[in-house]
């Protein structure tokens, strides 16, 4: 995976560690909108899948893209836990949170998501922010699909996400291949 991200002609670097498709996801602690600490678990007793998505909070507003993704996920008929993760300094989360149907907005208050999943930007104008990323975690807790555009102006591949959601739901192995 490329460790450089482009943002308006600026080259930004990601932290060195990242988690890739096939590896077991990590449990992480986040803060919800009421300031309570929550643990996002990699797997669930009801065998539901999990989506972890992050966007940087930058001068560019990703709201319309977030709402489009949320609309797609709200129509999914299978058990799916969906988290929109922002860095700890994000201020618009309450406004955005009230507009989302499926995503639960949380803050990466201790940089666990950024550091463990490799989504933390470590240079440039967005240093210490999260890059745009989407992780689909299968029922068994493994990373099934990952979309992390190397240019922040590129949207997630929604058509591919639909396909991967269907494949992840219909194929259950019981254990990740690197678990």
C-alpha positions as CSV (number, residue, x, y, z in Angstrom):
1,X,0.0,0.0,0.0
2,X,1.2,3.5,-0.9
3,X,2.2,5.5,2.2
4,X,1.7,8.8,0.5
5,X,-1.6,10.6,0.2
6,X,-2.3,13.5,-2.1
7,X,-4.4,16.4,-0.8
8,X,-4.7,19.4,-3.2
9,X,-1.3,18.8,-4.7
10,X,0.3,18.3,-1.3
11,X,2.0,14.9,-0.6
12,X,1.2,13.7,2.9
13,X,2.6,10.7,4.6
14,X,0.8,8.0,6.5
15,X,2.1,6.3,9.7
16,X,4.2,3.3,8.9
17,X,2.0,0.6,10.4
18,X,-1.2,-0.5,8.6
19,X,-3.5,-3.4,8.6
20,X,-4.3,-5.2,5.3
21,X,-6.9,-7.4,3.8
22,X,-6.9,-10.9,5.4
23,X,-5.5,-9.9,8.7
24,X,-7.6,-9.9,11.9
25,X,-9.0,-6.5,12.7
26,X,-8.0,-4.8,16.0
27,X,-10.4,-3.8,18.8
28,X,-10.2,-0.1,19.3
29,X,-11.5,2.4,21.9
30,X,-13.3,5.5,20.7
31,X,-15.4,8.3,22.2
32,X,-19.0,8.6,21.2
33,X,-20.9,11.9,20.9
34,X,-21.8,12.0,24.6
35,X,-18.1,11.7,25.5
36,X,-18.4,8.1,26.6
37,X,-15.6,5.6,25.9
38,X,-16.7,2.7,23.7
39,X,-14.9,-0.3,22.4
40,X,-15.4,-1.2,18.8
41,X,-14.9,-4.9,18.6
42,X,-13.6,-6.8,15.6
43,X,-16.3,-9.4,15.8
44,X,-19.8,-9.8,17.3
45,X,-21.7,-12.7,18.7
46,X,-24.6,-12.0,16.2
47,X,-22.0,-12.5,13.4
48,X,-22.6,-9.0,12.0
49,X,-20.1,-7.3,9.8
50,X,-18.5,-4.0,10.6
51,X,-17.7,-0.9,8.5
52,X,-15.1,1.5,9.8
53,X,-14.9,4.7,7.7
54,X,-12.8,7.8,8.3
55,X,-12.4,11.2,6.7
56,X,-10.0,14.0,7.4
57,X,-11.5,17.2,8.7
58,X,-10.1,19.6,6.2
59,X,-11.1,22.8,4.6
60,X,-12.7,20.6,1.9
61,X,-16.1,19.4,3.1
62,X,-16.7,15.7,2.6
63,X,-20.3,15.9,3.9
64,X,-22.1,15.0,0.6
65,X,-19.8,12.0,0.1
66,X,-20.4,10.8,3.7
67,X,-24.2,11.2,3.3
68,X,-24.1,9.2,0.0
69,X,-22.2,6.4,1.7
70,X,-24.5,6.5,4.7
71,X,-27.6,6.3,2.4
72,X,-26.2,3.2,0.7
73,X,-25.4,1.5,4.0
74,X,-28.8,2.3,5.4
75,X,-30.4,0.2,2.7
76,X,-28.3,-2.9,3.5
77,X,-30.6,-5.6,4.9
78,X,-28.0,-7.7,6.8
79,X,-26.5,-7.0,10.3
80,X,-23.9,-4.3,9.8
81,X,-22.2,-2.1,12.5
82,X,-21.2,1.2,10.8
83,X,-18.8,3.7,12.4
84,X,-17.7,7.0,11.0
85,X,-14.4,7.8,12.8
86,X,-13.0,11.3,13.0
87,X,-9.8,12.5,14.8
88,X,-10.2,13.8,18.3
89,X,-10.2,17.5,17.2
90,X,-13.1,17.3,14.8
91,X,-15.8,19.8,15.8
92,X,-18.6,19.3,13.3
93,X,-19.4,15.7,14.4
94,X,-22.6,16.6,16.2
95,X,-24.1,18.4,13.2
96,X,-23.1,15.5,10.9
97,X,-24.2,12.9,13.4
98,X,-27.7,14.2,13.4
99,X,-28.0,13.7,9.6
100,X,-26.8,10.1,9.4
101,X,-29.1,7.1,9.3
102,X,-26.6,4.2,9.6
103,X,-23.3,5.5,10.7
104,X,-22.5,6.1,14.4
105,X,-20.1,9.0,14.7
106,X,-17.1,8.5,17.0
107,X,-13.8,10.2,17.7
108,X,-10.4,8.5,17.7
109,X,-9.6,10.1,21.0
110,X,-6.4,8.1,21.7
111,X,-5.3,7.7,18.1
112,X,-5.9,3.9,18.3
113,X,-7.6,3.7,14.9
114,X,-5.1,6.0,13.2
115,X,-2.1,4.1,14.6
116,X,-3.4,0.5,14.5
117,X,-5.1,0.7,11.1
118,X,-2.5,3.0,9.4
119,X,-4.9,5.8,8.7
120,X,-3.1,8.6,10.6
121,X,-1.4,11.3,8.6
122,X,2.0,12.1,9.9
123,X,3.1,15.1,7.8
124,X,1.8,18.2,6.0
125,X,-1.2,20.4,6.6
126,X,-3.3,17.4,7.8
127,X,-0.7,16.1,10.2
128,X,-2.4,14.1,13.1
129,X,-5.6,13.8,11.2
130,X,-7.1,10.7,9.7
131,X,-7.0,10.0,6.0
132,X,-10.0,8.8,4.0
133,X,-10.4,5.1,4.6
134,X,-13.0,2.4,4.6
135,X,-12.6,-1.0,6.1
136,X,-15.1,-3.8,5.8
137,X,-14.6,-6.3,8.6
138,X,-16.2,-9.7,8.0
139,X,-18.3,-11.7,10.4
140,X,-15.2,-13.5,11.7
141,X,-13.3,-10.3,12.5
142,X,-10.9,-10.2,9.5
143,X,-10.3,-7.3,7.2
144,X,-12.3,-8.4,4.1
145,X,-12.1,-5.2,2.0
146,X,-10.1,-2.0,2.2
147,X,-10.5,1.3,0.3
148,X,-8.0,4.0,1.0
149,X,-7.8,6.4,-2.0
150,X,-4.3,7.8,-2.5
151,X,-5.9,11.1,-3.5
152,X,-8.4,12.6,-1.1
153,X,-10.4,14.1,-3.9
154,X,-11.3,10.6,-5.1
155,X,-14.4,9.1,-3.7
156,X,-14.7,5.5,-2.4
157,X,-15.6,2.9,-5.0
158,X,-19.2,2.4,-4.0
159,X,-19.9,-0.2,-6.7
160,X,-17.0,-2.3,-5.5
161,X,-18.2,-1.9,-1.9
162,X,-21.6,-3.3,-2.8
163,X,-19.9,-6.3,-4.3
164,X,-17.6,-6.8,-1.4
165,X,-20.5,-6.5,1.1
166,X,-22.3,-9.2,-0.7
167,X,-19.3,-11.5,-0.9
168,X,-18.4,-10.9,2.8
169,X,-21.9,-11.7,3.9
170,X,-22.2,-14.9,1.8
171,X,-18.7,-16.3,2.5
172,X,-18.1,-17.2,6.1
173,X,-14.9,-19.0,6.8
174,X,-14.9,-18.9,10.6
175,X,-11.4,-17.5,10.9
176,X,-9.2,-14.9,9.1
177,X,-6.4,-16.2,7.1
178,X,-3.8,-14.4,9.2
179,X,-5.6,-14.7,12.5
